[in-house]
Amino acid sequence: MRDLIISLLIPAGLIWSLFSPSAAVIVLNWICFQRPYDFSWGLWNQLPVFQFALIATIASTVLRGKFRPRMPAVLVVYLLLFGWITLSATYAYRTDLAWEFWKVFVPPLIVTPIVMFATIHELSLLRAVIAVAAGGIGINAVKTSVSLTLHGGGQLTDQIAGFVGDNNVFGLVLCPVVAILLGLQSSLPQRRWLRILYALGVVFVMLCIVYTKSRGALISLVVILTLRSIFSRKPLRNLVVLAAFVGLATWLVPESYFSRLSTMRDLSADTSAMGRFENWELSLEEAQRFPFFGVGPNNHVRYNNNLQPGVQVRVAHSVYFQVLGENGYPALALYLLFVGLGLWSLLATWRDMIDVARRRPDLDWVRDLASWMTFGYVGYIIGSGFLNMLYIEFPWYVAFFGVMLRRLAREAALKPAPAEAPPAEAATGPGMQRDFRRPARRTAERRGQG
């Protein structure tokens, strides 16, 4: 039944896209991140559904004058990075491997962000897009988590249906997904049953992270929740609650699910950890020998197998060493610049919206979302240091969504508040309340009040 419903929803969504530009953008994100065709009957599984959705989005928005290209700094840096990766493929150790990999992953990574920035111009549409993108991945996690729980638990070790990547990659991507879902909860309708069901879904997403047995993902999740507790109105209380929650989880969940964390006490005895260290060193050697273009995309394993047959060669097991070894020092500089711009934009949105939310309660969800997205992005930055993540889409879009959120929230704040909005003094909300603006700005405000 599920396969039949999805097989009908896909063409319905594509047809809907042709008649509504907003629907086209939402459907594109649904297909991009949830990958419903993986759950459909063979027909849609064999067709280029994503390309259909991309074409429908471009056509629908262009015909209605909604396609307005924008080139913010973060997108420019992003395109420069993938331009450099293209050059790296040209000068790769094995150009056939590099170009085969490039053709599959890079074109959609280049085109789709350009389309996103050109078609998302309303704050309400951006909120829907973020909800669909994170919610699509979250639904896949809930389905997987519930299924494993009903069967007494289990470990995810293989390819995840509806997502590209192994259990470790899936677990890490779920960390910013959890953060976004928690950030969106303040925008839910005030219905108790809906909020309870939503919270239960988030719990199952977290449980799915546990099922991956990914140490990097678990560390990232703890970082996210710890940052949230520290920057809340009552940090000490929330840190105690978080510690109690972690203790309860370790008691309820079988010890085997956290057994891999214990290996971090003695990394020399952990073959997986030692394999990471070895491949980080190999990536550094690649960059030292080929500093400008590295050995080329998807060439790390092949290059080192041929050069050092006695070494345990795996993937680079770090997005930073992956970029460095396969694409060179300029690519790493561009990647770090992109990460920095994305994080700065999220922090700036959070800071700006602290004041705005006090006088515009209808926008307090932006403050909550920006804060949670910041925590989620920090968690990803830390966790990706242990995994190959360069060609996984969703983490890039956390930064893109943050840049869009800042611009559209500023525009919305300049418009009159909705007539039904409550008085400004009622805007307390569950979001971040700590004012971390610049001291000079606070001093100026005090003088003005005096």
N, C-alpha and C positions, 0 to 999 in steps of 0.2 A: 504493500500500500504506500509506504513512504517513497519508494522509487517512482511509483506512478504519479504521486502528487508533485514531486520535484520535477519529473519529466514534463509535467503540464505547466508548472510555475515558470520554468526557464523561458519557453517561447512567449508566455503571457507577459513576463517582465520585459523581454526584448521588444514586443509590440507596444507595450505601454511606454517604453523609452522613446519611441518615435513620435509620440503625441505630447510628451511632457518633458521639458529639459531637466527639471528638478528630479523627476522620476528616473530619467536616464542616468544621472550622476549617482543616485542611490543604488540603482540596479547594477551599475558598473562596479561599485564598491562591494556589493553583495557577492557578485560573481568573482571578483578579484580576491577577496579575503576568505570567504567561506568555501568557495569552489564547490557549489552544489552539484555540478556535473559529475563529480566523483561519486555521488550517491544516486545518480539517475540510471536509467536503462542505457544500454550500450550505444544507442543513437547519439545522445548528447555527449556521452563520454568520448566519442570518437571525433566530434566536430570541434572546431576552434571557437568555442563559446565566448571566451574572453575577447577575442578579436571582434566577434559580432557585436558584443556589448560596447566595445571601444568605438567602433564605427558608428553605431547607433547614437552614442553620446555626442560624438563630434557632429554628426549630421543634424541631430535634434537641436543642439545649442547654436550651431552656425545659422541654421534656417530661421531661428527666432531671435537672432541678435544677442544671444547669451554667451557667446564664445568670445571672451575678451582676454587675450593672453597677458600674463603678468610675469615679470622676471625679478622676484626678490633675491636678495643676496644669497640666501640659503640654496635656492634653486640654481643660481649661477654656479656656485661652488660645486654643487651636486653634478651638474652637467659637465663641468671641467674635469671632475674626478672620473666620470664614466668615459669622457673623451680620452683621458690618459690611459684608462683600462683598455680602450680600443687600440691605442698605440702599442700598449704592452702586448696585446694579442698578435700584433703585426711582427713584433720582434721576439716572440716567445721561443722557448727552447724547442717545443713541438708545436708549430703553428697550427697543424691540423687539429690537435686536441684543444688548443685555445679557441680557435674559431668555431669548432663544433659546440663548445660550451657557450661561447659568446652569443651565437645565434639563438640559443634556447632561452637564455636568461636576460641578456642585456637590453635588447630592443624594447620589451615592455617596461623595463625599469627606466628607460629614457623617456618614452612617450607618455606614459600614464601620469607622472607628476605634472608634466606640462599641461595636460588636459585638465587635471584637478585644479590647478591654479587658475586656469582660464575659464572654468565653469562654476566655481563656488564663490558666490558674491553676496550671499545672505547668511546671517548668523544662524537662523533657524535651519537652513539647509545644511550648514556645517555641522550643527548638533546632530541632525539626522544621519549624516554621513559617518560621523565618528561613532555613533551608536550602532549603525549597521556594520561597520568595519570591525569594531571590537566585539560586538554582539555575535557576529557570524562565527568568529573564531571561538568565542565563549560557548556558543551552542554546541559546536563540535566537541569542546572539552567536557561540557556537562554530559553529553550523550555518552562519551567514552568513560567518564568517571562513574556515572550511574550504572552502566553496564558492568564495569569491573567490580563495583561495590556489591551489586546483586549476586555476583559469582564469587564473592568472598575475597575480593581484592586481586591484585596482579601487578605486573610491571610492564610498562610500555617500552618495547625495545625495537620495534620495526617502524616502517613508514606509517605515518598517521594519515588515514583517509581524510580527504578534504584539506590537507595541508602539505606543504613541501618541507621535508626535514625529518630527522630522526627524533627519538624521544628527548634528547638533550636540547635540540633546537626548539622543539615544540614546547618544552617546559619553560625555557627562557622567554619565548615570545608571549606565553601566557602571563608572565609577570607584569609587563605594562598593560596587558589586557585587563587584568584584575584591577590595576590602579585606575584605568579609565572607567571601568564599570562602577567602581566605588565613587569616582568623581561625578558620575552622571546620576547617582541615586537621588540627589537633591532636586533634580528636574522631573522626577516621577510624579504622577498624579497622587493626591493625598488619599489613597485607598490602602487601608491596612493590609488587606489580603495580597495586594499587588506588591507592596514593599516586602512583605514576608517571603513571598515566592521569589522575588528578585534577590533578596539576601541569601536564600537557600541556593539559588543558582550560582552566586559568587562563591559560596562555600564549596560547592562541587567543583568549580574551576580550580580553587586552591588545592582541593584533594587530588585533582588530576595532576597538578604539579608534583605532588608527593609521589604519585604513581609512576612518574617518569624516572624517579630515583636520580635525578640530575642534581649534583651538588651545586653547580653554578646557579641553577634555577632556584633552589632552596635558599641559597645565600642571598640572591637578588630579592626574593620575596621578603625575607627577614629585614633587609635593608629598607625596602619600601615601607613596610609597616612600622619600623623603628623611626624613620624620618617623619612619618605621619604623626606618630605619638609625640615626638620631640616638638614639632611645630604646631601642636594643638593648643587649645586654651588651658588644658590641665596636663602638661607633659608627664609629670611624675606619676599621677594616677594612671594614665594611659600606658605608660611603660610597665607599670606593675601588672595591669590587666593583660598586656601583650605577653609578658613573661609567664603569667598564669595560663594563658591560652596555649602557648608553646609547650608548657609542661603537661597540660591536659592532652594535647595532641600526641606527644611522645608516649603518653601512657595508654591512650586508646588505640593508636595506630600500631600495628606490629613492629617490633624493633628492627626487623629486616629492612623496612622501608627507609630507615635512617642509618643503616649499617655503613653505607659508603662514606657518611660524614666522619665516622670514627677513623677512617684511614688517613684523614688529614693530620692526625697526631704524629704519624710516622710516614712522611711522604716517600722516604727512601724505600719503604717496603711496599709501596703502592705502584704496581706496574703501569696503571693508567696515568698516574701523575708523572711518573718518570718518563713515560712516552711523550707527554706534553712538553716537559722540559727539553727533551731531545729534539723535538720538532720545532720548538721555539728557537733553539740554537741553529738548527738547519735553515730556518727562515732567515735568521740574521746573517748566516753565511751566504745565502743566496743574494741578499741585498748588498752585501759587501762586494760580491763578485759582479753583480749586475745592478748597480745603484740606481740607475734611471728607470728601467722598465722591469726589473725583476726577471723571473723565469717565465712569466706569462700566466694568464688565468688557467686554473685547473692543471697546472704543471708541477706543483710542489711534489706530489708523490712520485710521478714518473721520473722527474729530474733526479731526485735523491735515490730512487731505486737503482737507476743506472750508474750513479756516481758512487754510492756507498751501499753496496748490497748487503753488508753485515749489520746495518742499522735498522732498528724497528721504525719504519717510515709510516706515518699516518698523515692525516690532514694537519694543518698548522695548529688547530685547536686553540685559536685565538684570532679574533677578527683583526686585531692590530698587527700581529705577525703574519696573518694571511695577506693583508694589504701590502705589508712591507716586502715579504719574500716574493710574492707573485707579481707585484706591480711597482715596486721601487719606493725610494724615499719621497719623491714628489707626490705620489699617490697617498702615502701615509700622512703627509702634511695637509693635503686637501681633505682627507677623511677626518682628521682631528679638527680642522677648521669647521667642517660641516657639523660635527658633533657639538663643538663649542657654540656655534651660531644657534643651533636648535635648542640647546640648554639655556642660553641667554634669553632667547625669545620666550620660552616658557616661564622663566623666572620673572622677566619683565611684565608679562601678562598677569601673573599672580600678584606682583607688587602693585600694578596699576589698579587691578580690580578690587583690592582691599578697600580703597576709598570709594570707588564707584558703587560697590555693593551696598555701602552704608546709605547712599541716597537713591539708589536704584535697586530695590529688592528683586525686581524682575530679572536682574542680571547676576544675582548672587551665585547662580549655578556655574557661571563662567569662572568666578573665583575658585569655587570648589574643584571644578574640572582642571583648571590650570595648575592648582597645587598638587593634585593627585597625579596629573601627567608629568609634572616635574619629578616627583618621587619615583614614578615608574620609569622615567627615562634615566635617572641616576642609577636605579637598579639594573637597567639594561646595560648601561655603560660599564658597570662593574662586572656583571655576569658574562658579557660578550668577550671579556678578556680571556675566557677559557673555552670559547667555542668558535667554530667557523660560521660567521653570520652575515658576511658581506652581501650575499645575493638573496637574503630573505627580506621580503618587501615591508612587512608591517613596521619594524623599528624605524625605517626611514620616514614613514608617514606620521609617526608620533611627532617628529620634528616639524614636518610639513604642516600638520594640523595645528601645532603650536603657533607657527608663524601666521597662519590664516586666522586663528582665534584672536590673536592680538589685534590685527588690523580690523577685523569685523566687529570685535567688541568695542573698540574705540569709536567706530562709526555709529554703532548702536547707542553708545552712551551719549552721543551728541544729539540724538533724536529725543522727542518728548516721551516720557514714560507712559505706558498704557494706562488708560483711565481706571482700570480695576486694580492697579498696583496698590498694596497696603502702604501706610505711612512709612517714611524712611526709618523712624526710630524702631519699627518692628523688625527690621532686617538684621536679625542675629544669626540665624541659619547655622548649619553644622559645619561650615567651612573653616578655613584658616583665619583666625582672628588676630594673631600676633602681628603687630605693625613693625615691619623691619625696613621702613623707609630710611632715607639718608638722614643723619642727625641734623644737617643744616636745614633740611626741609621742615623737620619737626620744630626746630627753633624758630624759623620764620613764621610758622603757624601760631606758635605761642605769643610771639610779638604782636601778630595781627589781632589775636584775641584780646591781648592786653590793651 
